[in-house]
Amino acid sequence: MSPGRGPVSDLARSYPELTRRSRWGPLLLMGLAVFLAFFLNLGSAPLFDRDEGAFSEATREMVVSGNYVSTTLNGEPRYDKPILTYYVQAVGVALLGWNEWGLRLHSALAATLWVLVLWGFARREWDDTTGWVAGVLAATSLWVMVIGRAATGPTPAGTGRGAARRHRVHGTWRVSGKGEADDSRAGVRDGYCNQSHGIAMRENRGQS
């Protein structure tokens, strides 16, 4: 598929008048979609998923113990997701306290960044209209909304993978002298998000 064609691009061309009238209107619409999807009543529901409880307790034990190198859950080693996930959750708690808002803030912010990465990629490779349509579609996708409001780890990891793959695809479409360096940086990010998770899974299987 060439950079100038695609289903999202074709959909975006159905709304050319919005881009002509105002460049701010579509961005405000995307911002509203992000707010409604990830931040509205973020802390109103209690932690209800098993993973929400596990990630939140592991972060609590990390902060209480002062051990920021290896995480535990109920005193037992926990190697699930890269440890940066627990760091950013701890930052949310430090800002907003030990409540649902604080424990979920990192996922909402990561989901927002995820949408912005997609918006920037589509805008750069196609046009402004394709960018905001892609952003709105991403923010209002059911699964993205679910994980963007959960006190878990997939959203930060998914954001990293999305940024890494954006650079990879851009390097493939825009071959230049910097392509190899861009691909190397993408590999580092992709490796952090994928390989460290794979190591954690192997560790868990070895303990079981």
N, C-alpha and C positions, 0 to 999 in steps of 0.2 A: 504494500500500500504506500503510495507516495505521500509526502508530508502535506500536500494541499487538499487531499480528499479523505473522507471518512464519514461515518454515520453521524457523529456529533457535529462535524463541520456542516454537513448537509442540513441538519436540524437547525443549526445556528443561522444559516442563510434564510430561514423562514422568518427571521425577525430583524431584517436590516434597518427598519425605521427606528428601532430603539437605539441603535448605535449612532445613527445620524442625529437624532434629537439630543441625546445626552450620553456622555460616557460615564457619568456618575450614577445614573439611574440603574443600569445593570449591576454595577458594583454594590450599590445599596441593597439591591435585591439579593445578591449573593451573601452580603453581610447579614441580612435578615434571616436568610435560610440557615446560615451558620449559627446564629443566636438561637433560633427556634429549635434547631436540631440538637445542639450540644450544651447550651447553657441555661435555657429556660427550665426552671424548677429542677435544676441538676441535683440539688441535695434534698429534695422533698421525699423521695422514696428511700427507705432503709436499705442497707446492704442485703441483698437477697440471693445472689448467686454464690455458689461454692467458691468460685475463683475470686470473687470480690473479697470474701472473707479471708481466703488464704493469702492473697497479696497484701491486704491491709494488715493482717496479723504479722506477716513476715516483716513488713516495713516497721511496725511498732516494735517488734523485738530487736530489729537492727538499731533503731534510735535509742531504745532503753538500754541495750547492752553496750552501745558505743562501738560495736563491731561493724565497720562499713566495708569489710573485705569479703566476708562470706555470710550469706543469709541463712536464717533458720526459721522453721515453723514448728511451734510447740516444742522448741528445744532441739529438734532434729534438723540436720542439714537440708537446705532447700536450694536446688539448682534449677530453677525454672525461670526462663527469660534472662537476658543480660542484666547485670546488677544495676545498670543505669536506670532501669525501670523503677527500682525501689528508691533510688536517689531522688528522681523527679517527683515521685509520690510523696517522699518526705518533705520536699520543698513546699508542695501544696499544703501539707499539714502544718508546716511551720508558719505559713501565711494565714491560713484560715482555721486552724485548730483540728482536733481529732473529731471530725464529723464527716458526713457524707460529701459535703462540698469540698472539703480539704482533700479527702481521699480520692475523689473523682476528677479534681481539677486538671491533673496532668493528662488524663485521657481526652478531656474536652479541648485543651490547648493543642495536644498532638493531632487530634482530628482536624482542628482548624488549620494547622500547618499543612496537613495532608491535602486539604482542599486547596490551599494557596499554592502548593507545589504543582498540583494538577492544573489549576488555573494558569499559572505562569508558563507551564510547559505548552498547553494548548494555545495560549496567546502568542507564544514565541514561534511555534511551529505552523500555526494557521493564521488566526486573526483575533482581534479583541472579542468579537461576538462569540466565536467558538470557545474562547477562554471562559467567559462568564457562564455560558450554557453548561460547559463541562463542570465548572465549580458548583453550580446549583444542583445539577444532577448527582454529583458526588455527595454533597451535603445532605440531600434528601433521600439517598438510598437507604433502605431499611437497615441493612447490616452495618453500614458505616455509622448510622445514628445509634445503634445498639452499643457497639464497642466504643463509640465516642462518649458515651455516658456511663461507662462501667469502670470501676476501680480495679482494673486489671492491666496486663502488660501488652496485649497485641497492638494497641493503637500507637504507642511510641515506636515499637519495632516496625510496624507497617509504614509509618511515616518515613523512617530511615530507608526502608526498602524502596519506597516510592521515589525518594530523592535520588537514590543510587541508580535506579533504572531510568529515571529521567535523563541523567547524564549519559548513561550508556546508549539510550536510543538517540539522543541528540548527537552523540559522537558518531553514531552509525550514519545518521542522515547528513551531518555536516562534517565531512572528512576534512581535517585540517592538520596543521603541524602540531596542534595541541591535543589532538584526539587521543593519543596514547596516554598523556598525562591525565586527561579528564577521565579516561577509562580506569586508570589506576586508582584515582580518588574514589570513583564509584565502587570499585572492587573492595576498597577498605570499608566503606559504609555498608555495602551489601554483606561483606564477610562478618562484620560486627553483628548485624541483625539476624543473619541466617546461621553462620557456623557456630557462634557462641550458644545459640539455642540448641543446635544439634549436639554440641558437647554436653549441655545440661541434660538433654534427653538420654544420652548414653550413660551419664553418671547415674541418673535415676534408675535406668534398667539394670545397671550394675549393682545397685543397692537392693533391688527387689529380689 
